[in-house]
Amino acid sequence: MDRLTMAGAAFRALTARKQAPSLYDLCDPVFLGRKRGDPHISKFYKTALGNPALRPLLRCAGLPELQDPVRFRAVRDALVSARDASEPDWAAIGRPIAELLTSVQLRHPQPRLVAPPRQMPRLADIDSAIRAAGDHLLRSWQRNGFIPAYAAFNLIGDPDFDSRAFLAALTGLNARSYKNSTLLFNLARVFIARSPAAALINPAWRGVAEPMWSPVQIRHRSAYYDAFYIEALLGFIDSGLGTPEDVRTARRIIAEMAEFCIKTSRERVRADGETFDVITALAPPPHPRFSRFFTHIKQNLGFGVYVPDCDTTACSISAATQANSTDPILDQPLIDFYAYYQVRAGANAPLVTVPLNDNIDYEGGIVTWIDGPAGEQPFGNDLDPTLNLDVLEVSFRNCARWSIVETPSRLETVRRIVDFHHRLVASGAFADPKSHVYYLPELYCAYFGRCYAAFRALDEAARRAIDPDGAFEFMRAHVLTYVQDTLIAREMNVFDAALALIALGHLGGELEYLSPPLHCILNHLGEGSGGAPFRAYEWNKMKTPTRILVGGPEVTSAFVLMGLTLARHAILRGERRG
């Protein structure tokens, strides 16, 4: 959205005429100036929804149905119960808000079909873009002492987070603070989506991955991000395009990030009576590098408790493996730990307490969140397909080290995850945004490419043992078809294009399909600000308590770097064959 359009949207929101009860008519008497009940929900309301930046935009946004005193009172009573009850009945509290949510109609982006460019870009232009992205990551480290990512709130919420998902989250999340924030954010969604403020808070964009143009973006560090920055810098070194000084700097940064992943962010937990070392999403302060201001806001919003997760653990161990770390944590057969968090239909299916994507079959999948050292479970638990690709990928990279093929229980665990993906891809559900909790289908395709490449790197005997029925080749064909016929056939932004290149490069797509995403990236080189070659886009997201995007200009550079280096290798191979 350009500045003129944003200014117009802001003007319409600020000058709208009030015609029905607003969010503040409903909530101010409940949460302002009240000292009884749960203190967090009042603090959250004042920080997240009653703040001076948002209040003017929603001051006149009203809901006509709340002119009915019975409905108004039902919502007000639900909020009072959330505030005052010692053991709230969250299903009952959520019901009147869920009824309001049914009126919110959001859609996923539907990029238009475009005529793809046929001519391959010059290799020199690809090389220049690789150098620009690599240089951006090195400069960011030198400037910050780490390579950051950013979190941004989109208060209009996720299109797939409907009234059913809202109630599932409200009853399935464990921490009261997350229930509070989910309740109030989703109440606010209704007022935002049905007001002129929607055009300002959720403008249209090009492509699929959402640009991060929200005014409040929270810079921070996580082992999950460092793991992918390691992969990107390894690709930069492998490209041969960096100067000797660049290569030395990149190797030093990789070593420091690997240490951050597997030492600074390490936690010890118990599973099935055994002790394992895992990796937490946010290391203890001061390592996440939040500013003091955002640390305070984070506590007020109820995001003070973090626990380890299976995805950060898998990606961190994978990155450390690729960086040739010798830390003893790599010798730990992590697949035994994942077996404890693997869903078995009819046995431990209640592992998934927040079934946001219950359109898919969870059997054989690994859930997201790990019980903290003290047994904390603030997020409840969910199951994301892309996370399960990361579990497979790290298992393939450490297949011999962990004796997976030689150990029947470990081989069974891996095969059941493969079967989970086989069913997902065969059903076509992998291409449905609703099937994914934290990622886009397009990102699933790129991560499947990473997983497929690690699988193909195994010796033939190991591949046959893990996949005797050829599931990977079946999935490769389906994912490649989606990338070639759907993703690159439509209008893309830079992040979409990077994901397409990663998938095509790893899955062996034909050279002609590289041209559209390459042109997209090269045509937008320089779109970033502050010295970044590209803008910030959505990498992953939270659907609870609202749509929280994670990405950043450095993230875009990392994914572009990975995509371009794979494309460059494919082009050079094609030239040698020609």
N, C-alpha and C positions, 0 to 999 in steps of 0.2 A: 504494500500500500504506500503510495507517495504521500508527501507531507500535506499537500493540499487536500487530498481525500481524507486523511486522518483529521485534519483541522475541521473539515466539514462534519465528520462523524462526531467529533467532540462537541462542536457547536450544537448539533441537534440533540445530543444527550443532555447537555447543560441547560438547554432552553425548552425542553419538553414540558408540556402542561400536565400537571398531576391530576389524575382522574379516578384513582382508586388507592386503597391502602398500600403503602410501600413496605419494603423490607424493614425500614427503621421504625415505621409505625408499629410493626409487629414485634420487633426485637428490643428496641430501646427500653421499654418498660420492664422487660424481663431481665436484661443483662447489665444495664447501666445503673450504678448506685446501689447495687444489691450485694450484700456481704454474706448471705446465707447460701447453703448448697455448695456444689462443686466449684471451686474458684477458677479452675482451668477454663471452663466453657465461657465464663464472662470475660476472662482475659483474652481468650481466643477471639471472641466476637469483636472486642475493641481493637485488637491488633490487625486482624485479617479483613473484617467487613465494615467496621465502624470507623475506619481510619480517615483522616482528612483528604486523602487522595481519591478514595473510592466513593465516599459519601456524596459529593456533588454530582457524580455521574448517575447515581441511583436514587437520588433524593426524590425525583418525581416518577420513578418507574414503579407502577402499581399493577396489581392483579385484580381485574374486575370481579372474579369469583370470591375474593375476600371481602367484598361489600356485603356478602351474606354473613350475618353475625354468627351463625352456627358454624360455618367453615372457618371463619376467622378465629373463633374461640377454640376450635379443635386443634388448630395449628399452635395457637398460643399455649394451650394446656400441655401439648406435647413438649414444647420448649421448656416450660416450667418443670415438667417431670424430668427432663434431661438434666436440668440444673439442680433440682432438689432431691430426687430419689436416691437413696443410698444404694439400691440395687435396681437400676432402671430396667423397665421392660422395653428393650430397644425395638422389638418388632412392633409393639403398639405405638411407641414414639414415632417410628419411621413412617407409619401408615398414612397419616394425612399429608406428610411431605411427599411421599411416593405418589399420591394421587395428583399433586401439583406437577410432579415431574413428568407425568404422562403427556402433559401439554407441550413439552419441549421436543422439538423435532430438529435434530442435527444430522448432517450428512458428512460422510467421508469425502475427501477431494475426488473429483472425477475429471482428471486431465483430458483435454481434447486430443483426438487423433491428429497426428502431424505427418507430413511427408518426410521420411528420414533422409538425411544427407548421405550420399553414396560414396563420395570421394574420401579416402583416408587422409587425415591431417598429416602434415609434415612431421617426421620424427623429431626434427629440431625443435618444433613447437611443444611436443610432448615432453621433451627433455627439459625445456625451460620451465614448464609447469611443475615438473617433479622437483627441480632445484628450488623453485619458489616455495612449494609446500614444505620441503625439507628444511630450508632456511628459516621458515616461519617457526617450526617446532624448536629448532636450536636457539633462535633468538628469544622465544618465549621462555625457555628454561633459563637462559642467561639473565633475563629481565626479572623473572619471578622466583627463581630458585626451585621451580617445579613447572610442570605443564598443566595448566588448569582446565577444568571444564566448568560449565555454568548450569544452574537450575533456574527455570523461569515458570511462573504460574500462569496458566490460561484458565481463568475463572469460569469460562463457559462450560468446561468439562469435556469429557470424551463422548463422541457420538454413540459408542456402544454401551456407555454407562447409563442404562435406563433405570426405571423404577424397580425392576426385578433385581438388577445388579446392586442397586443402592441398598435394598433391604438385605441382600446376601452379605454385603460388606458390613452393614451396620450390626448384624448379628454375628458375623464370623470373625471380625477383628477382635483382638484380645484386650488391648489397652483402652481405657476409657477416654484418654486424650485423643486417640485416633477416631474413636466413635464420635466424640464431640465435633471434631473438625470435619469429618465426613458428613455429619448431619447438617452443620451450618453452611458448609461450602455448597452442598447440593440444594439447600433451600435458596441460597443466593443465586444459583444457576438459573432458577426459574425466572427471577426478576431480571437478570441480565439478558437471557436469551429472548425474552419477550419485550425488550425495550430498545430504544435507539442506541444504547451503550453497546449492544451486541456487535454492531459494525466496527466499533473501535477496539473492543476487546478480542474479537475473533474475525479479523478481516480475511478475505479470500487470498489465496496465494497460488503461485505457479508450482506444478508438480505435486508430489505426494508428501514428502517429509516437510513438516511445518517449519518455516523460518522462525527464529527466536527473536522477535522484535518487541517482546514485552518490556515495559520500562524498568522493571525490577528483575535483575539477573544476579544470582548469588554465585560468586566464584568459590570453588573449593577443590579439594584433591581427594582422590579415592584410588585404592589399588586396582579397581576395575578399569579406571581410565588409564592408569599407568601401564597396565598389561597391554592395552591396544596401542599406546604410544610406543612401547617396546617393539611390537610387531611392525609398526610403521617405520621406525628408525632402522630396524633390521632390513626392511625392504629398500630404504634409501641407501644403506651401505651396499646392498647387493646390486643396486642399479649401476654402481660404478660412476655415478655422476657427481658425487661430492668431492671436494678437494681433500687432500690428505689431512688437513686440519679439521675439516668437517667430520671425517671418519673418526679421528681420534676423539673429538668432542662427543660424537654420537655414541661411541663405545663407552665412554665414561658415564654419560647420562643413562644409557641402558643399564649399566651395572648398578647405578644408584637407584634407579626405579625398580629393578629386580629386588634389591634389598628392601625397599619400601614395601613391596608387595608381600614378600615371604618372611620378613622379620618384623618390621614396624607394625604391619597390619595383622600379624598372626595372633590367633586366640586358641586356647585349648578347650575342647568341649568333650562331652561324653555321648556315645551313641551305642545302644545295645550292650552296655556294660564295659565298652572299650573307650580308650582315650584317643582323640585325634587332634591334630593341629589343622585349623581351618583359617580362612581369611575373612576379615570383617569388611563390610561396605565402607565404614568410616572408622579409621583408627582413632584412638583417644586423643583429646586436645594435647598439644596445639597442632598436631599433624594434619588435620583436614584443611587448615589454613583459612577458615572462615574469619572475616573481620569481626571485631568485637560487637559492632552494631548488629550484624546478621546472627551472631551467636545468641544474642539476647532475643532477637525475633524468633529464631528457631525454637528456643525454649518456650516462648509464649505460644507458639503455634502447636506445641505438643510433640515436636520432633526431637526430643531429647534422648530417646532410647533407640539405639541401633544394635542389631544383632548380626552375626555372620550370615552369609548366604551362599548357596551352592554355586551360583554363577560367578561371583567374584573369586571364590575359591578355585573353580575350574580354570578361569582365564588367567589368574595369577600363576598357578602352577604351570600352565601351558607356556606362558611367556617366559617364566624362569627356565623351563626346559629348553626353549628355543635360544635363550641367551647363554646356554651352557653353564648354568649355575651348578655348583656342587653341594648346595645346602642339603643336609640330611632329610629335610621335609619332602624332597622329591622321591625318596625311597619308600615313603609311607604309601601303602597300597590304598589310595584314596577311593578306589572303586568299592572297597568293602564298606567304607563310610556311606557312600551313595546308596548302597543296597538298603541301608536302614531307612532312607528317605524315599524309597521307590514304592509307588502305589501298586497294591495288589487288589484287584477287584474282589469285593466281597470279604476282604480281610481287613486291610487298613485304609480303605478309601476315605474314611473321615480325616485322613491327613490333610485333605484339601478342605479347609474350613471357609474359604472365600472363593466359591466357584464362579468366578466372573465369566469364564469361558466354558461353561458346561455343555456347549454344543459339540465338544470333542471328547473322545474316549481317553480317560486318564491312565488306563491300565499300562503299567510298565514305565510310566514317566516319573521323573524325579521332581519333588516339590522345591519351592524356592528358598524358604527361610529355615535357618538352622537354629535350634534352641540355644540361647546364649549360655555362657558359663554358669549363670545362676538360674537357668531354666526359663529365661525371659522369652516371651512369644508375642511381642507387641503387634505384629502384623497379622496374626493368625497364620494361615498358609494358603498359597495358591500354586498353580502349576503352569509354567510357560514353555511352549515348544522350543523356542530359540535357546533357552537355557539348556535344554536337553541336548541340543547340538554341541554346546560347549563341553558338556560332560563327556560325550562321545569323543570329541576332538582331543581332549586331554588324555583320555584313556588310550586312544590310538597312539599318541605321541609317547606314551609310557607303557605300551603294551608288553614289551619284553621285560622292562624293569619291574613291572607289577605282576609278571607271570600270569597274565589274564588268560591266554589260551590254555595254559597248563593247569589252571585251577578251575574246576567245574563251576563252583558257585560264582566266581567272577565272570566267567564266560557267559553264564546264564543271565547275570545282571546286564551285561552289555547287549546281549541278543534281545532282551526284552525292551531295552531302550530303542534299539533298531526297529523292532516290531512296532513300537509306539509311533515312530516317524513314518514307517511304511504305511500304516493305516491312515495317518493324517494326510499324507501326500496322495494316496490312492483315492481318498474321499474328496479331494480338492479343497478340503478345509484349510490347508496351509495358506491358501490365497485369500481367505476371509479375514479381515481385520479383527472380527470378533473372537477368532480363535487364539489371539495373542494378548497377553496381559501387559507386557512391557515393551513390545517391539512392533514394527510394521511387518507385513508379509514380505515386502521388498528386502528388509534386513534379514529375515529368515532365509531368503534365497542366497544372500551373500554369505551368511554364516554356514549354510549348507555347503556352499562351495569350499569354505575353509575346512569343514569336517570331511568332505569328500577327498580333498587333497591329502589330509592326514591318513585317511583310510587307504588311498592308493599308494601311499609311501610304505605300507606294510608289505612284508613278503607274501607271496602267493598263498602259502600254507595258512598264515594267520588270517588273510582275507577270507579264505574258504571256511575256516573254522568259525569266524564271526558272522559271516553272511553266506551261508550255504545255498540260499535260494535266489541270490542276485538282487536283493532288495535295493542296494545302492545304485545299481545301473538303472533299475526301474525309476527310482526317485530322481536320479540325475536327469533322465529324459523329461520327466514332468516339470521339474523346476526350470530346466533350460527352456522349455517351451513357454512357460509363463514369462520368463525374463525377455525372451525374444519376441513373443507375439503380443504381450500386454505392456510390460514396463517400458521398453524402449520404443514401442510403437506410438506412445503418447508423449505429450509435453512433459519434460523433466526439469527439475532444478539440479544444482550441482551435486547435492547429496544423493539424490536418486541415481544420477549418472555414475557416481562413484560405486554405489552398491551394485549397479548393473555390471560394471567392469570387473568387480571382485568375483561376482558369480560367473560371468562369462570366462574370465581368465582361469579360474580354478576348474570349471566344468568343461573346458575345451570347446567353447562356442566358436562358430565360424568367424573368420576375420571380418567379414562384411558387417556383422552385428556390433563390432566395436566402434564403428564410425559414429553413430548417433550420440552415444554417451561421451565419446572423446570430444566431439564438436561442442557439446553442451558445456563441458568443463572448460575448454579452451576459450570459448566465446564469453564466458563469465569470469575469466581470470581478471582480478582487479576489482571485483564487486565488493570486496570487504572494506572495512574502514580501519584506521589506526595501524596501518602497515600489514594487515592480514590480507592474504590473496583472495580469500573467500568469506562469505557470510557464515553466521552460525545457523545450523539447522537442527531439527529434532533427530537425535540418535536413539534415545530410549525415553520412556515416560512412565509415570505412575498414573493410574486411573483413580486411586484413592489417596488422599481425601478429595482431590480434584485432579484435573489434568496438569501434572507437573512435568515439564519437558527438561531433558538433560542434553546438552550439546555444547557448542561453542565454536568459534572460528578455528581454534586449534584442533578440535575434533574433526571439523570438515577437512582441514589440511591433512590430518592423519589418514582419513578414509580415501581422500583423493590420491594421496601418495601411494597407498596400498593398491588402489585400482589402476593407477597409471603405470606403476612398475609391472604389474601383471600384464597389462595390455602391451607394454613395450616388449616384454619377453615374447609374447605371442606374435607380435609383428616381426621381430627379428628371427624367430623360428620359421615363420612363413617365408621370409626373404631367403633364408638359407635353403629351404626346401625348393623355392622357386629357382 
